[in-house]
């Protein structure tokens, strides 16, 4: 409600000048009348009566002015000054603010609310968006952000909504469909979605600029729940895979293919929701930034002391460590390499180009005081899942190096927003099983024909809502084939 001071009309100096002139005129007239009738027999009585009448007139004028000067203007015609302000004060709380500007009324009081992300397609015609806003206002839903994506046919409107907690996704979708929305997609949102798109894109660009391994993660956070595959141009055996894409990339409804600056293709799939040209342009801009900056890995290292007193250094590794990694392979036993790679030991060196590339994940290396590489830990992006893998040279096993690496890799996975990590090993690899159990995280086990998959859940499942469109699903096979996961 507006206070009396803020509602008063503006005060002008012209009004003061006119009132002062009127005062002097009144004094002159009064003096003339006094001189005229003052010498008459009834003169004093006439003067007193005139004074009383003047005081009464002044009092009446003051009362009338105070009563009517601040009255709200008539709504007839809609053109009186202050009409919009008066209407705003009479509207419910929030209706004249963010929600009122978009057609959705605010949620009054301390009612429990929930955040939703919604995307729907409407006809590219005047009034289409207004119809959606009216429907949302009828459900007492507040529009926090709104983005539009023009298409060849129609326009995709993307909303971040704050709605009463009692409102169900089915009811919201039904009302949007009645208001003209089609192909509506709805899911629960959280506080992270309150960050506006330009700020989010700048943040993701900064992370990508600092670390080449961040590009797949940045794309996933930019585009929402999707599956990202880095498809190399050459296989581990050195043969061309045939994977390629034009410089400008390819957009096909629910799949986009972008040329990987390091060779090959970055494939992004989102079966439940087609990509818009705007999303494609943002993703391509991130990939172009990565290409211009070239290979890069954050530098930094931690020096640790083992129980027996030896010092080791843990740091990030990349393709610059390829020769040292191959030398470590040569010092490892056949058994150790077999437990790590689950395939022909002779092919172990071929995987190092893939494993040490920042495009496919993050790698930690452990080196001794003399600079010799003795252990590698890998955090690998596997579509919409994340794998952890360890290799510790025989002479340095049973000293806590594997557990140290695994703990750091899991911390990197949490930082990257991964919901879980999995490790593929042999059922008799007691060291890896013990290291996973030492994480003190919820674990799932799958075993078939001696191959063991251990999955550690890092975060609670995010609540989702039923969607009119089919969502993507990812089901791990009962057991991975030998050598299938690297």
Secondary structure as UniProt FT lines:
FT   HELIX           4..7
FT   HELIX           13..37
FT   TURN            38..39
FT   TURN            41..42
FT   HELIX           43..68
FT   TURN            69..70
FT   TURN            76..77
FT   TURN            81..82
FT   HELIX           83..90
FT   TURN            93..96
FT   HELIX           98..102
FT   TURN            109..110
FT   STRAND          113..122
FT   TURN            126..127
FT   HELIX           128..138
FT   TURN            139..140
FT   STRAND          142..150
FT   STRAND          155..164
FT   TURN            165..166
FT   HELIX           169..178
FT   TURN            179..180
FT   STRAND          182..188
FT   HELIX           191..194
FT   HELIX           197..210
FT   HELIX           212..214
FT   HELIX           215..223
FT   STRAND          227..231
FT   TURN            236..237
FT   TURN            247..248
FT   STRAND          250..252
FT   TURN            253..254
FT   STRAND          255..259
FT   TURN            261..262
FT   STRAND          265..269
FT   TURN            271..272
FT   HELIX           277..293
FT   STRAND          301..305
FT   TURN            307..308
FT   STRAND          311..317
FT   HELIX           319..321
FT   HELIX           322..331
FT   HELIX           334..341
FT   HELIX           345..351
FT   HELIX           352..355
FT   HELIX           358..360
FT   STRAND          361..368
FT   TURN            369..370
FT   STRAND          373..382
FT   TURN            383..384
FT   STRAND          385..392
FT   HELIX           394..396
FT   TURN            397..398
FT   HELIX           401..415
FT   TURN            416..417
FT   STRAND          420..426
FT   TURN            427..428
FT   HELIX           430..437
FT   TURN            438..439
FT   STRAND          442..448
FT   TURN            449..450
FT   STRAND          451..457
FT   TURN            482..483
//
